[in-house]
Amino acid sequence: MFKQSLITFAITSAIFSSQASAAQLKGKVLDTNNQPVPNATVHLHGKSQSVKTDINGQFSINVDQAAQLHVSKDNFINERIDVTPESPYVTVKLAPSSVESVVVYASALHKSNIEMASPVAVLSGDELKNSAKPTLGETLKQLPGINASYFGPVSSSPIIRGLDGPRVKITQNGLDSSDASRVGPDHANTNDSLAAQQIEVLRGPATLLYGSGAIGGVVNVVDNRIPTDVIEGVQGAAEFSHDTNSNTNTVAALFEAGNNGFNFHFDGVTRKGGDYETPRFALPGEEHDDHGHDEHDHDEHGHDEHGEDEHGEEANGETKYAERVANTFIDSEQFNIGTSFVGDHLTVGLSYGRIETDYGIPAHSHEHHDHGDEHDHEEHDHEEHDHDDHDEHSEDEHDHAHGAEEEAVFARVKQDRWQALFNYALHNNWIESIQVRAGFTDYEHSEIEHGEVGTTFTNETTELRTNLEHRLGEWHGIIGYHFSDSDYAAEGAEAFTPATNTKTHAFYVLEERRFGDVTLELGARVEDFALSSNFTSGHDDHDEHDHDDHGHDEHEGHEDEHMAEVIDYTLDTTNFSASIGAVYDYAEGHNVAVNLSRSERAPLTAELLSNGLHIATSTYELGLGYHIEGDEVHFEPEHIEQERSTNLDISLRRFIGDFGYTVNFFYNDVSNYYYQRNTGYMYTGEHGIELADHHHDGALPVYQFESADAELYGFEFDAHYQIDARNRIKVYGDHLRAELDSGEYLPRIPANKLGTSYRFELEDFAAELSATHYMTQDKLAQSETKTDSYTLLNASFSYDFSLSGVDLVGYVNVDNITDELGFVHSSFIKEQAPLPGRNFKLGIRGYF
């Protein structure tokens, strides 16, 4: 109803507003040497479409009213000029930027990354295509302040300044990805880097536009599945690449066509590969002595500590080694198809996307339990899907590494995603445009065991975002409404979270004004958040897992009698967020940005209502709403408070001349920070939850979400020097400290990193060599083990050429040249899944 009212209002305003005479504004874009700048983007605020300058830097665009013309091009400093229908021919000069400068779509106010009050990093163009990995985490992890959760290379989500999971929003064109990657680290996100035009990382809270789930930041994947510019004729691209380490082949294609404002878009990606190789490493111990877990302390991941530096030293028994991480294959197909009409005032479009992916889940196995069969890879369901590369590494190696009783589990992900766009530019002096984005996502993640579905996670999400862009005197901004309705469910042996419905309604405002050399930005958001669930309290409903073939029917009866209780629970709260920021251009090509924000969020399903085995992390998980008394678990959610974050960001930037840099300092003070703590209890299917003193074989530690005040602070930097037209050097790094007010460190905080790169360009040839050093992480949470430092040395080579009128790029990337053994401290399975060894990626990309 709200959407219909806004559309009606837009049409009514257009009809009854004073008619402005449209005129063709012509102009030219030049650089500081008075040379034309081709392919620059010229955009009139309020309209969704833009035009490009031709080879002579010239453009023509319709102007209906007094408005602001925004001219941008990657690696140039944006220019904005006020125009009217009576404006004469305009000449715009763009100064080159020494820092990569890209318009950030997630900013909502047409800002580039060097203009925003909050820190932003953007990966785009050939740099994005050449560095694209199967997951967002692996694609982005080399950026300062960004790391990856790393559940193997095919399930790896971004970590922003130590925050991940529910605190980092993953969006596609501004709408939630709506997968299950926020529930557990073994759940891959459904965004593919190869289909993207650019990937934007908003560091720090971005809750004003994207909701309380963005309290730590936003990763926005921008693609053109709904074209917003007029496409004339036919254009497209195709790419093939091969990774030697995992024998992975990737094929991507893009096709677009348009005529008289009607546009069509198609993109697709297929990727198929086997298990990845690593340098030789020692597997963690799988057997425990009779003294329980006090003697072999479990780290946060639920794995035995076997020494900090001597991989391969086990206190009890023979050491086992591996040179390949089993069950890390991928077999993925996805495509997006979309259409749009782009007129002078009206843009409407619709798109549909489909994803089908099978991928292995490393360390997700049931080796401690008797399933009563032979766990042969080739009899596994992988053969049904023709995962030849995965199977060819043989059951022998798998058995040697993990024991013959281990059964591998893989995930099967399916997603259907619909999106719609409506944008109307008004003939009005104060309302520039009304935009509506809507999406519906149907997501399913099944975990396949014994060739059959063991657990299925589903998520159906409906989302609507409406923005009204306006000018009120000297103020420019947006007023918006955001609605989201998510139905999440989990069924099966490892459904450690119950089915929930999460619904939000939010209103937000974001305004900016220029005062001389200072741009002031103000924002606020009020969000009504409601989470409801009907579930059975106690863990008897999880005891149907195949693990429990120990004859514990009597125990289940005991639980049914004393613990089972049907609960109808609703958490309804109001989250408020606000920010104030300023950018001071104190000299040409220099600015300093300061942003102060306050954000609130309520716990999500996994943090609040978890109660069950999470085999992927080798733990039994309990949510905030539970309380342990003796060997019984009670649901007592009466005193749950919101997580409140106060964040200060200070950014220093130089983006002119041969030397450029961006340095960000941040401080985040969080009240009621939700995190997992080892309770000291252990869980088995036969005996339930007991103190660790009553240790039983195959018992897993019980981790519970708690809340406490915390501080996260540090800095990140990226600087480079253009030695001459052919040579450039770059230095980058980050530092993070994250601890509770009690002095304890937070768990799984990424190691600090320091890197450098050298780039050489000669006509159509380019080469780059980089080295990134990940420092020792010895700031440990309870039961964590130290992670040693390592250095990754990478190189890339590319050559542009033409063949039969087609522009081509051939490239070779060499990752981990020295075959360094590296463990990721932020990973739940760091000891079982080190980083890949040396890999050659060979690819060719063509444009037409």
C-alpha positions in Angstrom: 0.0 0.0 0.0 2.9 2.3 0.9 4.5 1.6 -2.5 1.3 2.3 -4.4 0.9 5.6 -2.5 4.4 6.7 -3.4 3.9 5.9 -7.1 0.6 7.7 -7.2 2.3 10.7 -5.5 5.1 10.7 -8.1 2.7 10.7 -11.0 0.4 13.3 -9.4 3.4 15.6 -8.7 4.6 15.2 -12.3 1.2 16.2 -13.7 0.4 19.1 -11.4 3.9 20.7 -10.9 4.8 23.7 -12.9 5.9 22.6 -16.3 9.6 23.2 -17.0 10.8 23.4 -20.5 13.2 20.6 -21.3 16.4 21.5 -23.1 19.4 19.6 -24.4 22.5 20.6 -22.4 25.7 20.0 -24.3 29.2 20.0 -23.0 32.7 18.6 -23.0 34.8 16.9 -20.3 38.5 17.6 -20.3 41.5 16.7 -18.1 43.9 19.2 -16.6 46.0 19.0 -19.8 42.9 20.1 -21.8 42.7 16.6 -23.4 39.2 15.0 -23.8 38.1 12.5 -21.3 36.2 9.7 -23.1 33.7 7.4 -21.3 33.2 9.7 -18.4 29.8 9.4 -16.6 27.5 12.4 -16.7 24.6 12.2 -14.4 21.8 14.6 -13.5 20.7 14.2 -9.9 17.2 12.8 -9.7 17.5 10.6 -12.8 18.5 7.0 -12.7 20.2 7.0 -16.0 23.4 8.7 -17.1 25.2 9.3 -20.3 28.8 8.7 -21.4 31.2 11.1 -23.1 32.3 10.1 -26.5 35.9 9.7 -27.8 36.1 13.6 -28.0 34.8 14.0 -24.4 31.5 15.4 -25.6 28.1 14.7 -24.1 24.4 15.8 -24.4 21.8 15.4 -21.7 18.2 16.6 -21.1 17.7 19.2 -18.4 14.2 19.9 -17.2 14.8 22.0 -14.2 17.5 23.5 -12.0 19.6 20.6 -10.9 23.1 19.4 -10.2 25.2 17.8 -12.9 27.6 15.1 -11.6 30.6 14.2 -13.8 32.7 11.3 -12.7 35.3 8.8 -14.1 37.3 6.2 -12.2 40.6 7.6 -10.9 39.5 11.2 -11.5 38.1 13.6 -8.9 34.4 14.1 -9.2 33.0 17.5 -10.4 29.5 18.9 -9.7 28.0 22.0 -11.3 24.6 23.6 -11.0 22.7 23.7 -14.3 19.3 24.9 -15.6 17.5 24.3 -19.0 18.9 27.7 -20.0 22.5 26.8 -19.2 24.9 27.4 -22.2 27.5 24.9 -23.4 29.5 23.7 -20.4 33.1 22.6 -20.1 34.0 20.4 -17.2 37.6 19.7 -16.1 38.4 16.6 -14.2 41.6 16.4 -12.1 43.3 13.0 -11.9 43.1 11.3 -8.5 46.2 9.6 -7.1 43.9 7.3 -5.1 41.5 5.0 -6.8 38.3 7.0 -7.0 35.0 5.3 -7.8 31.4 6.4 -7.3 29.9 4.4 -4.4 26.4 3.3 -5.2 25.8 2.3 -1.6 26.3 5.9 -0.5 22.8 7.0 -1.9 24.1 10.5 -2.4 26.3 10.0 -5.5 29.5 10.1 -3.5 32.9 8.7 -4.5 35.0 6.9 -1.9 37.3 9.9 -1.5 34.3 12.2 -0.7 32.5 10.2 1.9 32.5 10.9 5.7 32.8 7.2 6.5 35.6 5.0 5.1 34.9 3.0 1.9 36.9 0.6 -0.2 35.9 -0.3 -3.8 37.2 -3.1 -6.0 36.2 -2.8 -9.6 37.2 -3.2 -13.3 39.9 -5.5 -14.4 41.4 -5.5 -10.9 38.1 -7.1 -9.6 37.9 -9.6 -12.5 41.5 -10.7 -12.2 41.3 -11.2 -8.4 37.8 -12.7 -8.3 37.5 -15.8 -6.2 34.5 -18.1 -5.6 33.6 -16.2 -2.4 33.5 -12.6 -1.3 35.7 -13.2 1.7 38.6 -14.5 -0.5 38.1 -11.8 -3.1 38.2 -9.0 -0.6 40.6 -10.2 2.2 43.7 -8.3 0.9 42.0 -4.9 1.4 43.1 -3.1 4.5 40.7 -3.7 7.4 39.1 -6.7 5.6 39.6 -10.4 6.4 37.8 -13.6 5.8 36.1 -16.2 8.0 37.6 -18.9 5.9 35.7 -22.2 6.1 37.7 -23.3 3.1 38.0 -21.3 -0.1 34.5 -22.0 -1.2 32.8 -20.8 2.0 34.4 -17.6 3.2 32.6 -14.5 4.3 34.1 -11.0 4.7 35.2 -9.8 8.2 35.2 -6.0 8.6 37.5 -4.7 11.4 37.0 -8.0 13.3 33.2 -8.0 12.9 31.4 -10.6 10.8 28.3 -12.8 10.8 25.1 -10.8 11.8 27.1 -7.5 12.1 28.1 -7.4 8.4 25.3 -6.9 5.9 25.9 -8.5 2.5 23.8 -6.8 -0.2 23.4 -7.0 -3.9 22.4 -3.6 -5.5 21.4 -2.4 -2.1 19.1 -5.3 -1.2 19.9 -8.1 1.3 21.5 -11.2 -0.2 19.0 -13.2 2.0 21.0 -16.4 2.2 22.1 -18.2 5.4 25.7 -17.1 5.5 25.0 -15.0 8.6 23.8 -18.1 10.5 27.0 -20.1 10.3 30.5 -19.9 8.8 30.0 -23.1 6.8 27.2 -21.4 4.8 28.6 -19.7 1.7 27.1 -16.4 0.6 25.4 -16.3 -2.8 27.2 -13.4 -4.5 29.7 -14.2 -7.2 32.4 -11.6 -7.8 32.7 -12.4 -11.5 29.1 -11.1 -12.2 29.8 -7.8 -10.4 30.8 -4.4 -11.9 32.2 -3.4 -8.5 32.2 -4.5 -4.9 31.9 -1.8 -2.2 33.0 -2.2 1.4 31.6 0.3 3.8 33.7 0.1 7.0 32.1 1.0 10.3 28.3 1.2 11.0 26.1 1.7 7.9 22.9 1.1 9.7 21.2 4.3 8.5 20.4 2.9 5.1 20.9 -0.9 5.6 19.5 -1.6 9.0 20.7 -2.9 12.3 22.3 -5.9 10.6 25.0 -3.5 9.3 26.3 -2.4 12.7 29.8 -3.5 11.6 29.7 -2.5 7.9 28.2 -3.4 4.5 29.5 -5.3 1.5 27.5 -4.2 -1.5 27.9 -6.1 -4.8 26.9 -3.9 -7.8 25.8 -5.5 -11.1 23.8 -4.4 -14.1 21.1 -7.1 -13.9 18.5 -4.3 -14.2 20.2 -1.8 -16.7 19.7 1.8 -15.6 21.4 3.4 -18.6 20.3 3.3 -22.2 22.0 0.5 -24.1 22.4 1.0 -27.8 23.1 -2.1 -29.9 24.8 -5.2 -28.7 27.7 -5.6 -26.2 29.1 -8.3 -24.0 32.1 -10.1 -22.6 33.2 -13.7 -22.0 35.9 -15.2 -19.8 37.6 -18.5 -19.2 40.1 -19.3 -16.4 41.8 -22.3 -14.9 43.2 -22.7 -11.4 45.9 -25.4 -11.2 45.8 -25.9 -7.4 42.3 -27.3 -7.3 42.0 -28.0 -11.0 39.1 -25.5 -11.2 37.6 -24.3 -14.5 35.5 -21.1 -14.5 33.5 -19.8 -17.4 31.7 -16.4 -17.3 29.6 -14.6 -19.9 27.8 -11.3 -20.2 25.4 -10.2 -23.0 23.5 -6.9 -23.2 21.4 -5.3 -25.9 19.1 -2.3 -26.2 16.9 -0.4 -28.6 14.9 2.8 -28.0 15.3 2.7 -24.3 14.4 -1.0 -23.9 17.3 -3.0 -22.5 18.1 -6.7 -22.0 20.8 -8.2 -19.7 22.2 -11.7 -19.2 25.2 -12.9 -17.2 26.2 -16.4 -16.1 29.0 -18.1 -14.3 29.9 -21.8 -14.1 32.7 -23.0 -11.8 33.8 -26.6 -11.2 36.8 -27.8 -9.3 38.2 -30.3 -6.8 39.8 -30.3 -3.4 42.6 -27.8 -3.0 46.3 -28.6 -2.1 48.3 -27.1 0.7 51.8 -27.5 1.9 52.2 -30.5 4.2 50.5 -29.9 7.6 49.7 -31.9 10.6 46.0 -32.7 11.3 44.7 -32.1 14.8 44.3 -35.2 17.1 41.1 -37.1 16.8 41.4 -39.2 19.9 41.2 -38.0 23.5 42.7 -39.6 26.5 40.7 -40.7 29.5 41.5 -37.5 31.5 39.0 -35.5 29.5 39.4 -32.1 28.0 41.1 -30.4 30.9 44.4 -32.0 29.8 43.8 -31.4 26.1 42.3 -27.9 26.1 39.9 -27.3 23.3 40.4 -24.1 21.4 37.4 -22.0 20.4 36.8 -24.3 17.4 36.4 -27.4 19.5 39.7 -29.0 18.3 42.5 -30.3 20.5 45.4 -28.0 21.1 48.5 -29.9 19.9 51.2 -27.2 20.3 51.5 -23.7 19.1 54.4 -24.0 16.8 55.1 -27.7 16.2 52.4 -28.8 13.9 52.5 -32.6 14.0 53.4 -33.1 17.7 50.5 -35.1 19.3 50.7 -36.0 22.9 49.0 -39.3 22.4 49.5 -41.4 19.3 50.8 -41.1 15.8 50.9 -37.8 14.0 48.8 -37.6 10.8 49.7 -35.3 8.0 47.9 -34.1 4.8 48.8 -32.2 1.7 45.2 -31.6 0.5 42.1 -30.4 2.4 39.5 -33.0 1.7 35.9 -32.1 0.8 36.6 -28.7 -0.6 35.3 -29.2 -4.2 32.8 -26.8 -5.9 30.3 -27.3 -8.7 28.4 -24.1 -9.3 26.1 -22.7 -12.0 24.3 -19.4 -11.8 22.8 -16.8 -14.1 20.9 -13.5 -14.0 18.5 -12.2 -16.6 16.9 -8.7 -16.5 15.2 -6.1 -18.6 14.4 -2.5 -18.2 12.9 0.6 -19.9 15.0 3.8 -19.4 13.3 7.0 -20.4 14.1 10.6 -19.7 12.1 10.5 -16.4 10.9 7.0 -15.9 13.0 3.9 -15.3 11.4 0.5 -14.6 13.0 -2.9 -14.6 12.7 -6.5 -13.5 15.3 -9.3 -13.0 15.5 -12.9 -12.1 18.5 -14.8 -10.9 19.1 -18.5 -10.3 21.9 -20.2 -8.3 22.6 -24.0 -8.1 25.8 -24.8 -6.2 27.3 -27.9 -4.6 30.3 -27.4 -2.4 32.3 -29.4 0.1 32.2 -28.5 3.8 35.7 -29.3 5.2 35.9 -30.7 8.7 32.2 -31.4 8.6 32.1 -35.1 9.4 30.9 -37.7 11.8 34.1 -39.6 12.5 33.3 -40.1 16.2 30.1 -42.0 15.5 29.3 -45.3 13.9 26.9 -44.8 11.0 27.1 -48.4 10.1 28.5 -48.2 6.6 31.6 -47.6 4.5 32.1 -44.0 3.8 33.4 -44.3 0.3 33.9 -41.1 -1.6 33.1 -42.7 -4.9 29.8 -44.1 -3.6 29.0 -40.7 -2.2 26.6 -38.4 -3.9 29.5 -36.5 -5.4 29.7 -39.1 -8.2 26.1 -38.4 -9.1 27.1 -34.9 -9.8 30.2 -35.9 -11.7 32.7 -34.3 -9.4 35.6 -36.1 -11.1 38.3 -33.7 -10.0 37.1 -34.1 -6.4 37.0 -37.9 -6.5 40.2 -38.5 -8.4 42.2 -37.6 -5.3 41.1 -41.0 -4.0 39.6 -42.5 -0.9 43.0 -43.7 0.1 44.3 -40.2 0.8 41.0 -39.3 2.4 41.2 -42.3 4.7 44.8 -41.6 5.5 44.0 -38.0 6.5 40.8 -38.6 8.5 40.3 -42.2 9.2 38.1 -44.7 7.3 35.1 -44.0 9.6 34.8 -40.4 8.6 31.9 -39.3 6.3 32.2 -36.2 4.2 29.3 -33.8 4.0 28.6 -31.3 1.3 26.2 -28.5 0.8 23.7 -28.1 -2.0 22.5 -24.5 -2.4 19.6 -23.3 -4.5 18.4 -19.7 -4.8 15.8 -17.9 -6.8 16.0 -14.1 -6.7 13.6 -11.6 -8.2 14.3 -7.8 -8.1 12.3 -4.9 -9.4 13.2 -1.2 -9.8 11.0 1.9 -10.3 12.6 5.4 -10.5 10.7 8.5 -11.5 12.4 11.9 -11.9 9.9 14.7 -11.1 9.4 18.2 -12.7 9.7 19.7 -9.3 12.1 22.2 -7.7 12.5 20.3 -4.4 11.7 16.6 -5.0 14.3 15.2 -7.4 13.2 11.6 -7.6 11.3 8.7 -6.1 12.9 5.3 -6.2 11.5 2.0 -5.2 13.6 -1.2 -5.1 11.9 -4.5 -4.3 13.2 -8.0 -4.0 12.0 -11.5 -3.2 14.5 -14.3 -2.5 13.8 -18.1 -2.1 16.9 -19.7 -0.6 17.6 -23.3 0.3 20.8 -24.8 1.7 20.8 -28.6 2.2 23.6 -30.6 3.7 24.0 -34.0 2.0 25.1 -37.0 4.1 25.2 -40.6 2.8 23.8 -39.3 -0.5 20.6 -38.1 1.4 19.6 -34.8 2.8 20.5 -34.5 6.4 19.6 -30.9 7.3 17.9 -28.2 5.2 18.0 -24.5 5.9 15.6 -22.3 4.0 15.0 -18.5 3.9 12.3 -16.6 2.1 12.8 -12.9 2.2 10.7 -10.0 0.9 12.3 -6.6 0.9 11.2 -3.1 -0.1 13.3 0.1 -0.1 11.8 3.4 -1.1 13.9 6.6 -1.3 12.7 10.1 -1.9 15.7 12.3 -3.0 15.2 16.0 -2.5 16.7 19.5 -2.2 15.5 21.8 0.6 17.3 25.0 0.2 21.0 24.3 0.6 20.3 20.8 1.9 20.4 17.7 -0.3 19.4 14.3 0.9 17.0 11.3 1.0 14.1 10.3 3.1 13.3 6.6 3.0 11.3 3.6 4.1 12.7 0.1 4.4 10.7 -3.1 4.9 12.0 -6.6 5.3 10.2 -9.9 6.1 12.3 -13.0 6.4 11.0 -16.5 7.1 13.8 -18.7 8.2 13.5 -22.4 8.9 15.9 -25.3 9.6 14.9 -29.0 9.5 16.9 -32.1 10.1 19.6 -33.6 12.3 21.7 -30.4 12.7 18.9 -27.8 12.9 20.5 -26.0 15.8 18.3 -22.9 15.3 14.5 -23.0 15.2 12.3 -21.6 12.5 11.8 -17.8 12.9 10.1 -14.9 11.3 12.0 -11.6 11.4 10.2 -8.5 10.3 11.4 -4.9 10.2 9.8 -1.5 9.4 12.2 1.5 9.3 12.2 5.1 8.4 15.5 7.0 7.8 16.8 10.3 6.7 20.2 11.3 5.4 21.0 15.0 4.7 24.1 16.9 3.6 25.0 20.6 3.2 28.2 22.3 2.0 29.6 25.1 4.1 32.6 26.5 2.2 35.3 23.8 2.4 33.2 21.6 4.8 30.5 19.2 3.9 28.3 18.3 6.8 26.3 15.0 6.8 23.5 14.1 9.3 21.5 10.9 9.5 19.0 9.0 11.6 17.0 5.8 11.4 14.2 4.4 13.5 13.6 0.6 13.1 10.8 -1.5 14.4 12.3 -5.0 14.8 10.2 -8.1 15.6 11.5 -11.7 15.8 9.0 -14.5 16.5 9.4 -18.2 16.8 7.4 -21.3 17.9 9.8 -24.0 19.1 10.4 -26.8 21.6 12.8 -25.8 24.4 15.4 -28.3 25.4 17.7 -30.3 23.1 15.6 -33.5 22.8 14.5 -32.4 19.4 18.1 -32.5 18.2 18.8 -35.9 19.5 17.5 -37.7 16.4 20.8 -37.2 14.7 22.6 -40.2 13.4 25.2 -39.7 15.9 23.1 -41.1 18.6 23.1 -44.8 17.8 24.1 -45.5 21.4 20.8 -46.6 22.7 19.7 -43.5 24.6 16.0 -43.8 24.2 15.7 -43.9 28.0 17.6 -40.6 28.2 15.3 -39.0 25.5 12.4 -40.0 27.6 13.9 -38.4 30.6 14.4 -35.2 28.6 10.8 -35.3 27.3 9.6 -35.5 30.9 11.7 -32.8 32.4 12.9 -30.5 29.7 10.6 -30.3 26.6 8.4 -27.3 26.5 6.6 -25.7 23.5 7.3 -22.0 23.5 5.7 -19.2 21.5 8.3 -16.4 21.7 8.4 -12.9 20.3 11.1 -10.3 20.6 9.8 -6.8 19.7 12.0 -3.8 20.0 12.9 -0.5 18.5 16.4 0.1 17.2 17.6 3.7 16.8 20.7 4.8 14.9 22.1 8.3 14.3 25.3 9.8 12.8 27.0 13.1 12.2 29.9 13.4 9.9 32.0 16.1 8.2 34.5 16.2 5.3 36.9 19.2 5.4 38.8 19.9 2.1 41.6 21.8 3.7 43.8 21.9 0.6 43.5 21.0 -3.1 43.4 17.2 -3.3 43.5 16.7 0.5 40.7 16.2 3.0 40.0 14.9 6.5 36.7 13.1 7.3 35.3 12.6 10.8 32.2 10.5 11.4 30.5 9.8 14.8 27.7 7.3 14.9 25.5 5.4 17.4 23.8 2.2 16.4 21.5 -0.4 18.0 20.6 -3.9 17.1 18.7 -6.9 18.6 20.1 -10.4 18.5 19.3 -12.6 15.5 18.1 -16.1 15.5 21.4 -17.9 16.0 22.5 -15.5 18.7 19.2 -15.7 20.6 17.7 -19.1 20.1 20.5 -21.6 19.2 20.1 -24.9 21.0 21.8 -27.8 19.3 24.7 -29.5 17.7 26.6 -27.4 15.2 28.9 -30.1 13.7 30.6 -27.6 11.3 32.2 -25.9 14.3 32.4 -29.0 16.4 30.3 -27.4 19.2 27.0 -27.5 20.9 25.6 -24.0 20.7 23.2 -22.2 23.1 21.7 -18.8 22.5 21.4 -15.8 24.8 17.9 -16.9 25.8 19.0 -20.0 27.6 20.3 -20.7 31.0 22.1 -23.8 32.3 21.2 -25.2 35.7 23.0 -28.3 36.6 22.6 -30.6 33.6 19.3 -28.9 32.5 18.8 -26.1 30.0 16.0 -23.5 30.6 14.7 -20.8 28.2 14.8 -17.6 30.2 15.1 -14.6 27.8 13.7 -11.9 30.1 16.8 -9.8 30.4 18.2 -9.5 26.9 19.3 -6.0 26.0 20.2 -4.5 22.7 23.8 -4.3 21.4 24.7 -0.6 21.3 27.7 0.6 19.4 29.3 4.1 19.5 31.8 4.4 16.7 34.3 7.2 15.8 36.1 7.2 12.4 38.8 9.7 11.4 40.1 9.5 7.8 43.0 11.4 6.3 43.3 11.4 2.5 45.6 12.8 -0.2 44.4 12.1 -3.7 46.3 14.4 -6.0 49.7 14.3 -7.6 52.1 11.3 -7.7 51.7 10.4 -4.0 48.4 9.5 -2.5 47.1 7.8 0.7 44.1 7.0 2.8 44.6 6.4 6.5 41.6 5.5 8.7 41.6 5.5 12.5 38.6 4.0 14.3 37.3 3.4 17.8 34.2 1.3 18.5 32.7 1.2 22.0 30.1 -1.6 22.2 27.7 -2.2 25.1 26.2 -5.7 25.4 28.4 -7.2 22.7 27.1 -10.6 21.8 29.8 -13.3 21.6 30.3 -17.0 22.3 31.9 -18.3 25.4 33.0 -21.8 26.4 30.7 -22.8 29.3 32.8 -25.6 30.6 30.1 -28.1 29.8 30.3 -30.9 27.3 27.6 -32.5 25.2 27.0 -36.1 24.0 23.8 -37.5 22.4 23.7 -40.2 25.1 24.2 -38.1 28.2 23.1 -34.6 27.1 24.9 -31.6 28.7 27.2 -32.3 31.6 30.2 -30.7 33.3 33.5 -31.5 31.7 34.4 -33.6 34.7 31.9 -36.2 33.4 33.8 -36.6 30.1 32.6 -39.1 27.5 34.1 -40.2 24.2 33.0 -37.9 21.3 31.8 -35.2 23.7 31.7 -31.7 22.2 32.2 -28.4 24.2 29.1 -26.3 24.9 29.4 -22.7 23.7 26.8 -20.1 24.7 26.2 -16.6 23.5 26.7 -14.0 26.2 26.8 -10.2 26.3 29.4 -7.9 27.7 30.9 -4.5 27.0 33.7 -4.5 24.5 36.1 -2.1 22.7 37.5 -2.5 19.2 40.0 0.0 17.9 42.8 0.3 15.4 43.8 1.8 12.0 44.2 0.8 8.4 46.1 2.5 5.6 46.7 2.4 1.9 49.4 4.6 0.2 51.1 4.6 -3.1 53.6 6.5 -5.1 53.6 6.8 -8.9 57.3 6.8 -9.7 56.7 7.5 -13.4 54.2 6.5 -16.1 55.4 2.9 -15.9 56.2 2.2 -12.3 54.1 2.4 -9.1 54.7 1.1 -5.5 52.1 0.6 -2.9 52.1 0.0 0.9 49.0 -1.1 2.9 48.2 -2.6 6.2 45.9 -2.7 9.2 46.0 -3.1 13.0 43.1 -4.2 15.2 42.7 -4.7 19.0 39.4 -6.1 20.3 38.8 -6.9 23.9 36.1 -7.1 26.5 36.1 -4.5 29.3 37.2 -7.4 31.6 40.5 -7.4 29.7 39.8 -10.7 27.9 40.3 -10.7 24.1 37.4 -11.4 21.8 37.5 -14.7 19.9 38.7 -15.2 16.3 40.0 -11.7 15.8 42.0 -11.6 12.6 45.8 -11.2 12.6 47.2 -7.8 11.7 48.7 -7.5 8.2 51.3 -5.4 6.4 51.8 -5.5 2.6 53.5 -4.0 -0.3 53.2 -4.2 -4.1 55.1 -3.1 -7.2 53.3 -2.5 -10.5 54.9 -2.1 -13.9 53.1 -1.1 -17.1 54.4 -0.9 -20.6 51.9 -0.1 -23.3 49.6 -3.2 -23.3 51.5 -5.2 -20.8 51.2 -5.0 -17.0 52.8 -6.9 -14.2 52.4 -6.7 -10.4 54.2 -8.4 -7.5 52.9 -8.2 -4.0 53.8 -9.5 -0.6 51.4 -9.6 2.4 52.7 -10.5 5.9 50.1 -11.7 8.4 51.5 -11.3 11.8 51.4 -13.7 14.7 48.1 -13.6 16.6 48.7 -14.2 20.2 46.0 -11.9 21.6 43.9 -14.9 22.5 40.4 -15.5 23.8 39.6 -18.2 26.3 40.8 -21.6 25.0 42.2 -20.3 21.8 45.6 -21.3 20.5 48.3 -19.0 19.0 48.4 -18.6 15.2 51.9 -18.2 13.7 52.8 -15.5 11.2 53.1 -16.2 7.5 53.8 -14.2 4.3 52.0 -14.6 1.0 53.9 -13.7 -2.2 51.7 -13.2 -5.2 52.3 -12.0 -8.8 50.1 -11.2 -11.8 50.7 -10.5 -15.5 48.3 -9.3 -18.1 48.4 -8.4 -21.8 45.8 -6.5 -23.8 45.4 -7.4 -27.5 42.9 -7.6 -30.3 41.9 -10.5 -32.5 39.4 -10.2 -35.4 38.1 -7.0 -34.0 37.6 -8.4 -30.4 39.4 -6.8 -27.5 41.1 -9.4 -25.4 43.0 -9.6 -22.1 45.1 -12.6 -21.3 46.3 -12.9 -17.7 48.3 -15.2 -15.4 48.1 -14.9 -11.6 50.5 -16.8 -9.3 49.3 -17.0 -5.7 51.4 -18.1 -2.8 54.6 -18.3 -4.9 56.7 -19.7 -2.1 54.1 -22.3 -1.1 53.9 -20.9 2.4 51.9 -22.8 5.0 49.4 -20.4 6.6 46.6 -20.8 9.1 43.7 -18.3 9.4 43.1 -17.3 13.0 39.5 -16.1 12.3 38.6 -19.6 11.0 36.6 -22.0 13.1 38.6 -24.8 11.4 42.0 -23.3 11.2 43.9 -26.5 12.1 42.1 -28.6 9.5 42.0 -26.1 6.7 45.1 -24.0 6.1 45.4 -21.7 3.2 46.0 -23.1 -0.3 49.5 -23.7 -1.5 51.0 -22.4 -4.8 48.4 -21.8 -7.5 48.6 -20.6 -11.1 45.5 -19.0 -12.5 45.4 -18.7 -16.3 42.7 -16.7 -17.9 41.5 -14.9 -21.0 38.7 -12.3 -21.2 37.2 -10.9 -24.3 34.9 -7.8 -24.9 32.6 -7.1 -27.9 
